[in-house]
Amino acid sequence: MKALVIGLGSIGIRHLNNLHALGVSQLSALRRRNSPLRGEIPGSVKLFSDYDEVLMNPPDIVVIANPTSMHLDYLKKALEADCHVYLEKPVSHNLDGVDQLLKLQTNQKPVVQVGCQFRCHPQLIKVKEWVNSGKLGAVHSIVADVGEYLPGWHPWEDYRTSYAARRDQGGGVILTMIHELDYLYWLFGPLTVVHASGGKRAPLEIDVEDTALITMESQENIPIHLRMDYWRRPPVRTLNIVAERG
């Protein structure tokens, strides 16, 4: 089996090492930056800078872990080369071209998975069992909270240059920390947004929102409130459900 990892930031390096640990022997990586790697990678990995060159002899699997705004262009070429794809969340920074890619994926029939791995979290799986089985009874309200300190994510680099801090690369707290929106949809969706507020509220030098408070409702009219921000120390990640039986 052959695998290609696109992007060698911290997440890309993690994917590369995980694939190696799983026994994928033919590994390659695509990177455009010449800055030093912030982690070790297997010595057998072949490094490329030209995506089209790699796809001339396409891998079986492509892992897309570059900035959000670049995802769809790289995904389209991978699907056209009939590669299976693991796509880091979120799919893109907007919906432009998504419909065409869905049709291409359906026609080509490779497997495409998006990295919303909180759906595999044992605690959230247990919560889903409780909700689906009716063990909780009627759910009355839900509050989710997530916060981290953006400048502390990658201490070795200027946070202002990271994709999470840049509008042109698809950054901002809502897209970068989209796990909460995904798992709330997975547990209680479909959801309707009732109100959202926030924006640039913390003293961070970024051009995207660092704070978001989003109120939603489920189809069963369950009120759901989500708070997200780039300014919490220590980090916070909680889910609170008020239900008939607890």
Secondary structure, 3 states (H helix, E strand, C coil): CEEEEECCCHHHHHHHHHHHHCCCCEEEEECCCCCCCCCCCCCCCEEECCHHHHHCCCCCEEEECCCHHHHHHHHHHHHHCCCEEEECCCCCCCCCCHHHHHHHHHHHCCCEEECCHHHHCHHHHHHHHHHHHCCCCCEEEEEEEEEEEHHHCCCCCCHHHCHHHCHHHCCCHHHHCCHHHHHHHHHHCCEEEEEEEEECCCCCCCCCCCEEEEEEEECCCCEEEEEEECEEEEEEEEEEEEECCC
